């Protein structure tokens, strides 16, 4: 899953990027409102973490504009302010959640997880696994269980399998998959999707992932 972190505190951004990567997220970052606005229109984000105080604008005004234009991705507001009426302003602007600074990273991770699950129509709470067609992915341990056997996954394998499990039986193009696996400004290797599909097939079986020539891939699981 892919996040956008809009924050101008360099030290905070570096620390959060590290923690978010360990949790299995691909995270783009922006230090200002104008770049954030551009990125939101160029990529599909599962959640945006948006600071209110930005060098070139107000995060609340940016969020209000997104909502007015029908951009409905989940948004968590970050702020050093703690006045109750400022939180009300955030929710009125379209925020889904609000987190005051300083905060514990684990709290942010829990809030991100809950918002994404809700947006995907999944029950929120302690559920940290995805299952389809005889394949169960443990999101917290980043492992997969197939026919009673557990396999460890690399970071890229985990992201790819999670994407497939969130869209079973649906055709995903290489462009859609690459967008979720890479940061916005990463150099995308032309055959990386094929390589990691091959890696997953070694664990799940060849028939688990169908290749549609010139179109993309469909995840069937091992019990279609």
ChimeraX attribute file (.defattr): number of C-alpha atoms within 10 A of each C-alpha:
attribute: neighborCount
match mode: 1-to-1
recipient: residues
	/A:1	20
	/A:2	21
	/A:3	23
	/A:4	24
	/A:5	21
	/A:6	26
	/A:7	25
	/A:8	17
	/A:9	11
	/A:10	10
	/A:11	10
	/A:12	10
	/A:13	17
	/A:14	11
	/A:15	11
	/A:16	17
	/A:17	18
	/A:18	12
	/A:19	15
	/A:20	17
	/A:21	12
	/A:22	12
	/A:23	15
	/A:24	19
	/A:25	22
	/A:26	22
	/A:27	23
	/A:28	21
	/A:29	21
	/A:30	19
	/A:31	19
	/A:32	20
	/A:33	25
	/A:34	14
	/A:35	13
	/A:36	22
	/A:37	16
	/A:38	11
	/A:39	17
	/A:40	15
	/A:41	11
	/A:42	10
	/A:43	17
	/A:44	16
	/A:45	21
	/A:46	21
	/A:47	23
	/A:48	24
	/A:49	22
	/A:50	29
	/A:51	26
	/A:52	22
	/A:53	19
	/A:54	18
	/A:55	13
	/A:56	11
	/A:57	13
	/A:58	15
	/A:59	25
	/A:60	22
	/A:61	13
	/A:62	18
	/A:63	23
	/A:64	17
	/A:65	15
	/A:66	18
	/A:67	14
	/A:68	12
	/A:69	9
	/A:70	8
	/A:71	13
	/A:72	16
	/A:73	18
	/A:74	20
	/A:75	24
	/A:76	23
	/A:77	23
	/A:78	24
	/A:79	20
	/A:80	13
	/A:81	13
	/A:82	11
	/A:83	9
	/A:84	9
	/A:85	9
	/A:86	13
	/A:87	19
	/A:88	12
	/A:89	12
	/A:90	24
	/A:91	18
	/A:92	12
	/A:93	19
	/A:94	20
	/A:95	24
	/A:96	18
	/A:97	17
	/A:98	19
	/A:99	21
	/A:100	14
	/A:101	11
	/A:102	9
	/A:103	11
	/A:104	9
	/A:105	13
	/A:106	11
	/A:107	11
	/A:108	18
	/A:109	15
	/A:110	12
	/A:111	17
	/A:112	21
	/A:113	18
	/A:114	18
	/A:115	22
	/A:116	18
	/A:117	17
	/A:118	13
	/A:119	15
	/A:120	11
	/A:121	9
	/A:122	14
	/A:123	11
	/A:124	13
	/A:125	10
	/A:126	9
	/A:127	14
	/A:128	13
	/A:129	15
	/A:130	16
	/A:131	16
	/A:132	19
	/A:133	15
	/A:134	16
	/A:135	20
	/A:136	21
	/A:137	23
	/A:138	18
	/A:139	17
	/A:140	11
	/A:141	13
	/A:142	21
	/A:143	17
	/A:144	24
	/A:145	17
	/A:146	17
	/A:147	10
	/A:148	10
	/A:149	8
	/A:150	14
	/A:151	14
	/A:152	14
	/A:153	18
	/A:154	14
	/A:155	15
	/A:156	16
	/A:157	21
	/A:158	24
	/A:159	22
	/A:160	20
	/A:161	22
	/A:162	22
	/A:163	18
	/A:164	22
	/A:165	20
	/A:166	16
	/A:167	15
	/A:168	17
	/A:169	17
	/A:170	14
	/A:171	17
	/A:172	19
	/A:173	15
	/A:174	17
	/A:175	12
	/A:176	14
	/A:177	17
	/A:178	17
	/A:179	19
	/A:180	22
	/A:181	25
	/A:182	20
	/A:183	19
	/A:184	19
	/A:185	7
	/A:186	10
	/A:187	8
	/A:188	14
	/A:189	9
	/A:190	10
	/A:191	9
	/A:192	14
	/A:193	21
	/A:194	13
	/A:195	11
	/A:196	17
	/A:197	19
	/A:198	16
	/A:199	15
	/A:200	18
	/A:201	14
	/A:202	11
	/A:203	17
	/A:204	20
	/A:205	14
	/A:206	15
	/A:207	14
	/A:208	22
	/A:209	21
	/A:210	17
	/A:211	17
	/A:212	12
	/A:213	7
	/A:214	8
	/A:215	12
	/A:216	18
	/A:217	22
	/A:218	19
	/A:219	24
	/A:220	21
	/A:221	24
	/A:222	17
	/A:223	10
	/A:224	11
